[in-house]
């Protein structure tokens, strides 16, 4: 079985609607797989794909997430979508999509612009059921293997971040407290201290923080109170780290 030699995947374009052959995989989302086309790609489709992806248009990404025992989250949207539609990774399908509906709405924050998409899967290229099942099983096994490796990597990195004192530093920044908000007539009154780290498993450390380990703040802008609050949280979160060690860490100021 499989595709007959003379069959060609043909995309169709018009100003009112399009028919496009797509296929997907777990990592890269959707790809156009049409081999030839009829008509010219309309400007509205070109504009949409310059600003959005097919995964965005089909509302796939971010719909289904899962977390492992360590709390690490993973996006299962492509896998769940494929299972729901009965389309295997790499299996071509024909998508019909009409011209998007653009509209504006008046809200308390002003005029908002939005768009609605109307689409339908018209055809799925037939593959043998055994091939489809094998692809889904292989994909599932690959995902599970990757997640286990990633879980172990994150555990190891978290350990390094929590124990490499030389990579730790204190960061302090103002924030709006006591119900105040940012505007042109006011400045933030609170102060927040954070214990951060640049530790990573990479040989060369980045110049930015890779994790925030603890934080403390004071709504009235008292630096010493905010720092003391941070120290209390830090020694609880990181056993073996003394208050003196936290206080002696280098400081960086985040400008507001």
Number of C-alpha atoms within 10 A of each C-alpha: 6 9 11 7 6 5 7 12 18 15 23 18 17 15 14 11 18 22 22 22 25 22 19 23 16 17 7 9 18 19 16 15 19 19 10 10 16 12 11 12 16 15 11 13 18 11 10 14 13 9 8 12 15 17 17 15 17 14 13 18 18 13 12 14 12 11 11 11 7 10 9 13 12 14 15 18 20 23 21 15 18 18 13 9 10 12 21 25 20 16 20 23 23 23 17 18 20 16 17 17 10 10 10 10 10 9 8 7 6 8 10 11 10 10 9 11 13 13 17 12 15 13 12 18 13 14 15 9 10 9 12 18 12 12 16 18 12 12 17 14 12 11 16 12 12 11 16 12 12 13 17 12 13 16 14 13 16 17 13 17 23 20 16 13 16 12 19 23 20 22 20 21 18 21 20 17 16 11 6 13 13 10 8 6 6 10 14 19 16 20 23 22 28 23 24 21 25 20 27 21 13 8 7 8 13 11 9 10 17 17 16 17 18 20 21 21 25 22 19 15 19 14 20 13 18 22 24 18 18 26 25 16 16 21 16 13 13 13 10 10 16 14 14 9 12 21 15 10 16 12 15 13 11 10 7 8
